[in-house]
Amino acid sequence: MLTKKQLFTRGMLDISPHMLSVIPFGIICGAIGVELGFSPYLVYAMSFIIFGGASQIVFLQLLSGGASNLVAVASVGIINSRHLLYGAVLSEYLEKLSFIKKLLISYVVVDQGFAESNKFFKKNRSEEFLHYHLIGTGCTMWVCWQIATLSGIVLGSFVPEELGLKFAIPLTFIAIVVQDLKKLDHVIVMITCGLSSLLFFDAPFKSYIIISPIIALFVAALLLRLKK
Amino acid sequence: MTLTAIIFAGILTYFTRMTMIALISRDMLGDKIKAVLEYVPSAVFPAIIFPGIFINDFGTFIEMNDPKIFGALVAVIVGYFSKNIIATISAGLVSYWFLIFVVFN
């Protein structure tokens, strides 16, 4: 049985390689916000209040492009609605926690943290304090995101644009799913999601980001039925 | 006010994170749904990966000889065999840089 501290540290270690892409992306996000002409305080407030990578950039781009507040807020909600799926997966492992702890832990659920903690949870179901792993991944992400966006806001885009570091984001997610390419059913689900996301890319409010997972999960349900 | 909009966006985002964790109990999800939820990572992350590779900053499709496609393929191969996140990201970036700075320059 691992202690709380060991689990927390394990979570930190499991997510830290992703900082290779998260930190440059955070710097870019902070810098873009200021370049678009928003007050540095507002740009930083987003990292604290929304704490959601790409959705922060979309929010500012929409507003600076003349969209209404309502459209910008709705887009953030839709982009981040994928967290509902992460929550549904995680709820199984967090059900013993008190309501207050569930409310607190929810704030730090992010893509990479969900992915790494979910992998750990599957292999270590019997651990008593599993949620400390999720706190470890989430807090590491939170601290790095705050520092990275703040540096982008204060120092500007000191990451040369020619390096194309935004490309590190798809790469970090490739690293997360690549081992599942061994399983044919997962490959079919991934391709369904990927192709749908390209097909629906122009759907309003960036909704491709939730439409394509829903289509892919339907395909997953069909595959499960076929397997029986 | 932009700040008000940010606060609303933040509340909405927090609800997407909290709803399923705090308000749904395990018994409400049947075994079939749980089996489907096993596929969540494979069903969600390609929606970030594919547009990140195949669609450029202006929202249009890239050419089929774009360096990003090559970088992503290298990342997949290195990631598959190394099982290492840092190796995967670095391999993708370095091969992408090799094409844009050395080959196409």
Interface residues (C-beta under 8 A of the other chain):
Chain A: P17 H18 L20 S21 F38 L42 A45 M46 I49 I50 F51 G52 A54 S55 F59 L63 N69 A72 V73 V76 G77 N80 S81 R82 H83 L84 L85 Y86 G87 A88 V89 L90 S91 E92 L94 E95 F99 K102 L103 I105 S106 Y107 V109 D111 A115 N118 E162 L163 G164 L165 K166 F167 A168 I169 P170 L171 T172 F173 I174 A175 I176 V177 V178 Q179 D180 L181 D185 H186 V189 M190 I191 T192 C193 G194 L195 S196 S197 L198 F201 D202 Y208 I209 S212 P213 A216 L217 A220 A221 L224
Chain B: T2 L3 T4 A5 I6 I7 F8 A9 G10 L12 T13 Y14 T16 R17 M18 T19 M20 I21 A22 I24 S25 R26 L29 K32 I33 K34 A35 V36 L37 E38 Y39 V40 P41 S42 A43 V44 F45 P46 A47 I48 I49 F50 P51 G52 I53 F54 I55 G59 F61 K68 G71 A72 A75 V76 G79 Y80 K83 N84 I85 I86 T88 I89 S90 G92 L93 Y96 W97 I100
